[in-house]
Amino acid sequence: MWIAPDKAKSLVNPIKASDYDYSIEEGKYQYTSNCASCHGELGLGDGEKAKKFNPPPIDFTSKRFQSQTDGELFWKINEGRGKMPKYKNEFSEDDIWFMVNYIRTLTKK
């Protein structure tokens, strides 16, 4: 798995999420519009574009992925890598935190 720098691990999510709040709904909108084509609607890494990538997009529902800190996820969305776009110039920091909050809801049931 792609490793974020140590400084990213300690970033604190300033937008606390409850199960059904604005941040999760906004994060879902941003995710569906910008991430699902590669990462899949349910975050399984099986989006329509996923077949084009080697390695394939990561499964957001895995325990390994979900064990990362919010700061690590924020950093990865912000900075991008390889085929993963860099979103720091596309979205506000709040929008990226909203996506982190939504991605946290994508767990194996």
NORCORMO-V947402 format. One record per backbone hydrogen bond with DSSP energy under -1.0 kcal/mol. NH is the residue of the N-H (numbers start at 0). CO is the residue of the C=O. E is the energy in kcal/mol with one decimal. If there is no record, write none. Layout:
NH	CO	E
NH	CO	E
This chain:
7	4	-1.3
8	4	-1.1
10	7	-1.6
24	20	-2.1
25	21	-3.1
26	22	-2.4
27	23	-2.6
28	24	-2.0
29	25	-2.4
30	26	-2.8
31	27	-3.0
32	28	-2.2
33	29	-2.0
34	30	-3.1
35	30	-2.1
37	34	-1.5
38	34	-2.9
39	35	-2.0
42	39	-1.2
44	38	-3.0
46	37	-1.7
48	36	-3.1
49	46	-1.6
51	48	-1.7
52	49	-1.9
59	42	-2.9
61	58	-1.4
65	61	-2.7
66	62	-1.3
67	64	-1.7
72	68	-1.9
73	69	-2.8
74	70	-2.5
75	71	-2.3
76	72	-2.4
77	73	-2.6
78	74	-3.0
79	75	-2.3
80	83	-1.7
83	80	-2.5
86	76	-1.7
87	77	-1.9
89	86	-1.4
90	86	-2.2
95	91	-1.8
96	92	-2.4
97	93	-2.6
98	94	-2.0
99	95	-2.2
100	96	-2.6
101	97	-2.3
102	98	-3.1
103	99	-1.8
104	101	-2.1
105	102	-1.5
106	104	-1.7
107	60	-1.1
